[in-house]
Amino acid sequence: MPFLVIRALMILVALFWLEKSAAANGEERLLVVISDNNSIYKKFTSTFQSVLNAHDFGLPVDVVTAWSYRRTPAEYLEKTLLVVSVGAKATEEVMRGNREIPLYATLIPRQAFKGITAQGQSGKPPNTKISAVFLDQPVSRQFNLIKLALPQVRRIGMFTGSSVTVPQNLAEEEAGKAGFSLVTEKLGQNYPLATAIDRIFRKSDILLVLPDPGIIDTKTASTILMSSYRYRRPVAAYSEAYVKAGALLAVYSTPEQIGRYTANQVLAMKKNHWILPEESYSTEYSIEVNHWLARSLGLTITTKHKLLRELKKLEQVD
Protein backbone atom coordinates (compact mmCIF):
# COMPACT_ATOMS: atom_id res chain seq x y z
CA MET A 1 0.00 0.00 0.00
CA PRO A 2 1.49 3.39 -0.96
CA PHE A 3 2.89 5.43 1.95
CA LEU A 4 0.57 8.41 1.35
CA VAL A 5 -2.50 6.14 1.51
CA ILE A 6 -1.31 4.60 4.78
CA ARG A 7 -0.65 8.08 6.24
CA ALA A 8 -4.11 9.28 5.19
CA LEU A 9 -5.71 6.27 6.87
CA MET A 10 -3.72 6.94 10.07
CA ILE A 11 -4.95 10.54 10.11
CA LEU A 12 -8.55 9.41 9.65
CA VAL A 13 -8.23 6.86 12.46
CA ALA A 14 -6.72 9.48 14.81
CA LEU A 15 -9.44 12.00 14.05
CA PHE A 16 -12.17 9.36 14.35
CA TRP A 17 -10.85 8.27 17.76
CA LEU A 18 -10.65 11.80 19.10
CA GLU A 19 -14.08 12.78 17.79
CA LYS A 20 -15.62 9.57 19.14
CA SER A 21 -14.01 10.18 22.54
CA ALA A 22 -15.28 13.76 22.64
CA ALA A 23 -18.78 12.76 21.58
CA ALA A 24 -19.02 9.76 23.89
CA ASN A 25 -17.76 11.65 26.87
CA GLY A 26 -18.72 15.30 27.02
CA GLU A 27 -17.40 15.69 30.55
CA GLU A 28 -14.19 17.37 31.57
CA ARG A 29 -10.97 15.44 31.08
CA LEU A 30 -7.19 15.38 31.41
CA LEU A 31 -5.15 14.96 28.24
CA VAL A 32 -1.68 13.37 28.19
CA VAL A 33 0.39 14.06 25.07
CA ILE A 34 3.42 11.80 24.65
CA SER A 35 6.27 12.52 22.24
CA ASP A 36 5.96 9.07 20.62
CA ASN A 37 5.17 5.45 21.45
CA ASN A 38 8.61 4.31 22.62
CA SER A 39 9.11 2.37 25.85
CA ILE A 40 10.22 5.39 27.90
CA TYR A 41 6.91 7.19 27.42
CA LYS A 42 4.93 3.98 27.88
CA LYS A 43 6.62 3.39 31.24
CA PHE A 44 5.78 6.93 32.27
CA THR A 45 2.11 6.79 31.24
CA SER A 46 1.56 3.35 32.77
CA THR A 47 2.84 4.53 36.15
CA PHE A 48 1.11 7.91 35.86
CA GLN A 49 -2.29 6.33 35.18
CA SER A 50 -1.84 3.68 37.88
CA VAL A 51 -1.26 6.34 40.55
CA LEU A 52 -4.30 8.36 39.43
CA ASN A 53 -6.47 5.23 39.39
CA ALA A 54 -5.27 4.21 42.85
CA HIS A 55 -6.43 7.59 44.17
CA ASP A 56 -9.83 7.52 42.41
CA PHE A 57 -8.94 10.44 40.16
CA GLY A 58 -12.50 10.60 38.87
CA LEU A 59 -11.78 12.16 35.46
CA PRO A 60 -11.15 10.53 32.09
CA VAL A 61 -7.47 10.49 31.12
CA ASP A 62 -6.83 10.34 27.38
CA VAL A 63 -3.36 9.60 25.98
CA VAL A 64 -2.37 10.69 22.46
CA THR A 65 0.90 11.14 20.62
CA ALA A 66 2.23 14.54 19.58
CA TRP A 67 1.40 13.58 15.99
CA SER A 68 -2.25 12.93 16.90
CA TYR A 69 -2.52 16.05 19.06
CA ARG A 70 -1.67 18.17 16.03
CA ARG A 71 -4.96 17.04 14.48
CA THR A 72 -7.11 17.31 17.60
CA PRO A 73 -10.54 18.91 16.94
CA ALA A 74 -11.13 22.20 18.77
CA GLU A 75 -14.35 20.83 20.31
CA TYR A 76 -12.37 18.07 21.99
CA LEU A 77 -10.08 20.55 23.75
CA GLU A 78 -12.94 22.66 25.10
CA LYS A 79 -13.49 20.17 27.95
CA THR A 80 -9.79 19.58 28.62
CA LEU A 81 -8.83 20.91 32.06
CA LEU A 82 -5.12 20.20 31.80
CA VAL A 83 -2.63 18.99 29.21
CA VAL A 84 0.33 16.96 30.46
CA SER A 85 3.03 16.92 27.78
CA VAL A 86 5.58 14.13 28.12
CA GLY A 87 8.95 14.86 26.55
CA ALA A 88 10.36 17.76 24.51
CA LYS A 89 8.62 16.89 21.24
CA ALA A 90 5.19 16.74 22.89
CA THR A 91 5.80 20.01 24.76
CA GLU A 92 6.85 21.76 21.57
CA GLU A 93 3.75 20.51 19.76
CA VAL A 94 1.36 21.60 22.52
CA MET A 95 3.01 25.02 22.72
CA ARG A 96 2.11 25.60 19.06
CA GLY A 97 -1.58 25.07 19.74
CA ASN A 98 -4.19 26.17 22.26
CA ARG A 99 -2.62 28.60 24.72
CA GLU A 100 -5.57 28.82 27.10
CA ILE A 101 -5.39 25.30 28.53
CA PRO A 102 -2.93 24.89 31.42
CA LEU A 103 0.13 22.93 30.32
CA TYR A 104 2.21 20.76 32.64
CA ALA A 105 5.34 19.59 30.85
CA THR A 106 7.19 16.59 32.26
CA LEU A 107 10.03 14.17 31.51
CA ILE A 108 11.82 17.07 29.84
CA PRO A 109 15.32 18.46 30.51
CA ARG A 110 15.30 21.93 32.05
CA GLN A 111 17.37 23.35 29.21
CA ALA A 112 14.99 21.96 26.56
CA PHE A 113 11.96 23.33 28.41
CA LYS A 114 13.44 26.80 28.70
CA GLY A 115 14.34 26.81 25.01
CA ILE A 116 10.90 25.62 23.87
CA THR A 117 8.99 28.07 26.05
CA ALA A 118 11.20 30.99 25.02
CA GLN A 119 10.66 30.15 21.37
CA GLY A 120 6.95 29.57 21.91
CA GLN A 121 6.43 32.97 23.54
CA SER A 122 8.23 34.85 20.76
CA GLY A 123 5.87 37.35 19.18
CA LYS A 124 2.88 36.02 21.15
CA PRO A 125 1.15 36.99 24.38
CA PRO A 126 2.88 35.25 27.32
CA ASN A 127 1.35 31.97 28.43
CA THR A 128 1.39 32.00 32.22
CA LYS A 129 -0.43 28.67 32.41
CA ILE A 130 2.65 26.51 32.04
CA SER A 131 4.95 24.67 34.41
CA ALA A 132 7.19 21.61 34.33
CA VAL A 133 8.77 18.62 36.03
CA PHE A 134 12.37 18.39 34.83
CA LEU A 135 14.02 15.15 33.78
CA ASP A 136 17.48 16.15 35.00
CA GLN A 137 18.56 16.66 38.60
CA PRO A 138 19.12 19.86 40.60
CA VAL A 139 22.83 20.59 40.82
CA SER A 140 22.53 20.84 44.61
CA ARG A 141 21.47 17.16 44.71
CA GLN A 142 24.47 16.17 42.59
CA PHE A 143 26.88 18.07 44.83
CA ASN A 144 25.33 16.56 47.94
CA LEU A 145 25.69 13.05 46.53
CA ILE A 146 29.39 13.66 45.86
CA LYS A 147 29.80 15.02 49.39
CA LEU A 148 28.19 11.92 50.91
CA ALA A 149 29.99 9.42 48.68
CA LEU A 150 33.41 11.07 48.66
CA PRO A 151 33.86 13.31 51.73
CA GLN A 152 37.53 13.83 50.86
CA VAL A 153 36.67 15.71 47.65
CA ARG A 154 37.28 19.46 47.71
CA ARG A 155 37.37 20.57 44.06
CA ILE A 156 34.66 19.70 41.53
CA GLY A 157 35.26 20.18 37.82
CA MET A 158 32.48 21.12 35.39
CA PHE A 159 32.47 21.92 31.67
CA THR A 160 30.68 24.99 30.36
CA GLY A 161 29.84 26.06 26.83
CA SER A 162 27.49 28.05 24.61
CA SER A 163 24.45 26.15 25.86
CA VAL A 164 24.25 26.09 29.64
CA THR A 165 22.34 23.41 31.54
CA VAL A 166 23.05 25.10 34.87
CA PRO A 167 24.07 28.78 35.04
CA GLN A 168 27.65 29.01 36.31
CA ASN A 169 26.77 31.45 39.09
CA LEU A 170 24.14 29.01 40.42
CA ALA A 171 26.60 26.10 40.20
CA GLU A 172 29.22 28.10 42.09
CA GLU A 173 26.70 29.08 44.75
CA GLU A 174 25.50 25.50 45.29
CA ALA A 175 29.06 24.16 45.25
CA GLY A 176 29.98 26.65 47.97
CA LYS A 177 27.00 25.56 50.10
CA ALA A 178 28.20 21.95 49.87
CA GLY A 179 31.74 22.95 50.81
CA PHE A 180 33.32 22.63 47.36
CA SER A 181 35.26 24.94 45.09
CA LEU A 182 34.14 24.77 41.46
CA VAL A 183 36.64 24.42 38.61
CA THR A 184 35.25 25.18 35.15
CA GLU A 185 36.59 24.76 31.61
CA LYS A 186 34.90 25.77 28.38
CA LEU A 187 34.13 23.26 25.63
CA GLY A 188 33.24 24.28 22.10
CA GLN A 189 34.58 24.99 18.64
CA ASN A 190 37.29 27.34 19.92
CA TYR A 191 38.07 25.27 23.02
CA PRO A 192 39.72 21.93 22.09
CA LEU A 193 38.47 18.90 23.98
CA ALA A 194 41.91 17.45 24.78
CA THR A 195 43.13 20.71 26.29
CA ALA A 196 39.96 21.21 28.37
CA ILE A 197 40.06 17.63 29.67
CA ASP A 198 43.72 17.90 30.62
CA ARG A 199 43.16 21.14 32.51
CA ILE A 200 40.02 20.06 34.33
CA PHE A 201 41.39 16.73 35.53
CA ARG A 202 44.62 18.34 36.70
CA LYS A 203 42.79 21.01 38.71
CA SER A 204 39.88 19.01 40.18
CA ASP A 205 39.26 15.92 42.32
CA ILE A 206 36.18 14.79 40.39
CA LEU A 207 34.41 15.86 37.19
CA LEU A 208 30.65 16.45 37.24
CA VAL A 209 29.18 15.85 33.78
CA LEU A 210 25.82 17.49 33.11
CA PRO A 211 23.31 16.40 30.44
CA ASP A 212 24.09 19.19 28.01
CA PRO A 213 23.80 18.19 24.32
CA GLY A 214 25.52 21.42 23.35
CA ILE A 215 28.65 20.28 25.18
CA ILE A 216 28.59 16.50 25.64
CA ASP A 217 27.86 14.07 22.81
CA THR A 218 28.62 10.34 22.53
CA LYS A 219 32.15 10.88 21.23
CA THR A 220 32.93 13.49 23.87
CA ALA A 221 31.54 11.29 26.63
CA SER A 222 33.71 8.37 25.53
CA THR A 223 36.84 10.56 25.48
CA ILE A 224 36.04 11.95 28.94
CA LEU A 225 35.59 8.47 30.44
CA MET A 226 38.82 7.15 28.94
CA SER A 227 40.68 10.23 30.17
CA SER A 228 39.11 9.80 33.60
CA TYR A 229 40.70 6.39 33.96
CA ARG A 230 44.04 7.62 32.61
CA TYR A 231 44.18 10.60 34.99
CA ARG A 232 42.69 8.48 37.80
CA ARG A 233 40.04 11.13 38.41
CA PRO A 234 36.43 9.93 38.76
CA VAL A 235 33.38 11.22 36.91
CA ALA A 236 29.98 11.88 38.46
CA ALA A 237 27.23 11.64 35.83
CA TYR A 238 23.49 11.77 35.27
CA SER A 239 22.37 8.29 34.20
CA GLU A 240 22.71 4.61 35.01
CA ALA A 241 24.06 4.01 31.50
CA TYR A 242 26.85 6.51 32.06
CA VAL A 243 27.94 4.62 35.20
CA LYS A 244 27.92 1.33 33.33
CA ALA A 245 30.09 2.96 30.67
CA GLY A 246 32.72 4.06 33.20
CA ALA A 247 31.50 6.90 35.41
CA LEU A 248 31.87 6.43 39.15
CA LEU A 249 28.38 7.41 40.30
CA ALA A 250 25.17 9.08 39.21
CA VAL A 251 21.83 10.31 40.50
CA TYR A 252 18.89 10.13 38.09
CA SER A 253 15.11 9.73 37.90
CA THR A 254 13.51 6.89 35.94
CA PRO A 255 10.39 7.39 33.78
CA GLU A 256 8.39 5.49 36.40
CA GLN A 257 9.63 7.73 39.22
CA ILE A 258 8.79 10.88 37.29
CA GLY A 259 5.45 9.32 36.40
CA ARG A 260 4.60 8.88 40.08
CA TYR A 261 5.81 12.33 41.00
CA THR A 262 3.87 13.98 38.16
CA ALA A 263 0.70 12.07 39.03
CA ASN A 264 0.89 13.21 42.65
CA GLN A 265 1.36 16.79 41.47
CA VAL A 266 -1.73 16.44 39.26
CA LEU A 267 -3.75 15.05 42.18
CA ALA A 268 -2.74 18.10 44.22
CA MET A 269 -3.70 20.39 41.32
CA LYS A 270 -7.16 18.87 41.15
CA LYS A 271 -7.68 19.73 44.82
CA ASN A 272 -6.33 23.23 44.21
CA HIS A 273 -8.65 24.24 41.34
CA TRP A 274 -6.06 23.30 38.69
CA ILE A 275 -3.56 25.93 39.78
CA LEU A 276 -0.19 24.90 38.38
CA PRO A 277 2.67 24.32 40.84
CA GLU A 278 6.10 25.88 40.43
CA GLU A 279 8.62 24.27 38.08
CA SER A 280 10.32 21.43 39.95
CA TYR A 281 12.53 18.37 39.91
CA SER A 282 11.23 14.96 40.90
CA THR A 283 11.68 14.11 44.57
CA GLU A 284 11.87 10.48 43.48
CA TYR A 285 15.26 9.41 42.18
CA SER A 286 17.82 6.60 42.12
CA ILE A 287 21.57 6.33 42.64
CA GLU A 288 24.04 4.10 40.83
CA VAL A 289 27.64 3.41 41.89
CA ASN A 290 30.44 1.68 39.97
CA HIS A 291 32.13 -0.18 42.83
CA TRP A 292 34.58 -1.95 40.54
CA LEU A 293 35.88 1.42 39.34
CA ALA A 294 35.96 2.74 42.91
CA ARG A 295 38.21 -0.14 43.98
CA SER A 296 40.50 0.35 40.98
CA LEU A 297 40.88 4.03 41.94
CA GLY A 298 41.52 3.17 45.57
CA LEU A 299 38.23 4.70 46.71
CA THR A 300 35.82 3.37 49.31
CA ILE A 301 32.14 4.14 48.71
CA THR A 302 29.17 2.85 50.65
CA THR A 303 26.21 1.14 48.94
CA LYS A 304 23.83 3.03 46.68
CA HIS A 305 20.95 2.16 49.03
CA LYS A 306 22.67 3.80 51.99
CA LEU A 307 23.64 6.81 49.86
CA LEU A 308 20.02 7.16 48.74
CA ARG A 309 18.76 7.11 52.35
CA GLU A 310 21.35 9.67 53.42
CA LEU A 311 20.69 11.95 50.46
CA LYS A 312 16.93 11.92 51.03
CA LYS A 313 17.48 12.59 54.72
CA LEU A 314 19.71 15.50 53.77
CA GLU A 315 16.96 16.84 51.51
CA GLN A 316 14.32 16.01 54.13
CA VAL A 317 12.36 13.93 51.64
CA ASP A 318 10.41 10.99 53.05
LINZIBEL-V809165 format. One line per field, one symbol per residue. ss: DSSP state (H for helix, E for strand, L for the rest). phi: phi as a letter, one per 40 degrees, with the letter a starting at -180 (. if undefined). burial: b if it has 16 or more other ideal C-beta (glycine too) atoms within 10 Angstrom, else e. A space follows every 50 residues. Layout:
ss=???
phi=???
burial=???
This chain:
ss=LLHHHHHHHHHHHHHHHHHHHHHHLLLLEEEEEELLLLHHHHHHHHHHHH HHHHLLLLLEEEEEEHHHHLLLLHHHHLLEEEEEEELHHHHHHHHHLLLL LEEEEEEELHHHHHHHHHHHHLLLLLLLLEEEEELLLLHHHHHHHHHHHL LLLLEEEEEELLLLLLLHHHHHHHHHHLLLEEEEEELELLELHHHHHHHH HHHLLEEELLLLLLLLLHHHHHHHHHHHHHHLLEEEELLHHHHHHLLLEE EELLHHHHHHHHHHHHHHHHHLLLLLLLLEELLLLEEEELHHHHHHLLLL LLLHHHHHHHHHHHHLLL
phi=.ddcccccccccccccccccccccbcccabbbbccacccccccccccdcc ccccbfdgbcbcbbcdccddbcccccccbccabbcbgcccccccccccbc cdbbcafbcdcccccccccccdgbcccccaaabcccbccccccccccccb cccbbbcacbacbbcbdcccccccccccgbbbbbbcbidcbdcccccdcc ccbbcabccbcbccbbbccccccccccdcccfbcbcbbacccccciccaa babcdccccccccccccccdcbfgccccdabccbabbbbccccdcccgbb bccccccccccccccfbc
burial=eeeeeeeeeeeeebeeebeebbeeeeeebbbbbbbeeeeebebbbebbbe bbeeeebeeebbbbbbbbbeebeeebbeebebbbbbbbbbbbbbbebbbe bbbbbbbbbbbbbbebbeebeeeeeebebbbbbbbbbbbbbbbbbbbbbb eebeebbbbbbeebbbeeeebbebbeebebebbbbebeeeeebeebbebb beebbbbbbbbbeebbeeebbeebbebbeeeebbbbbbbeebbeebbbbb bbbbbbbbbbbbbbbbbebbeeebebeeeebbebbebbbbeebbeeeebe beebeebbebbbeeeeee
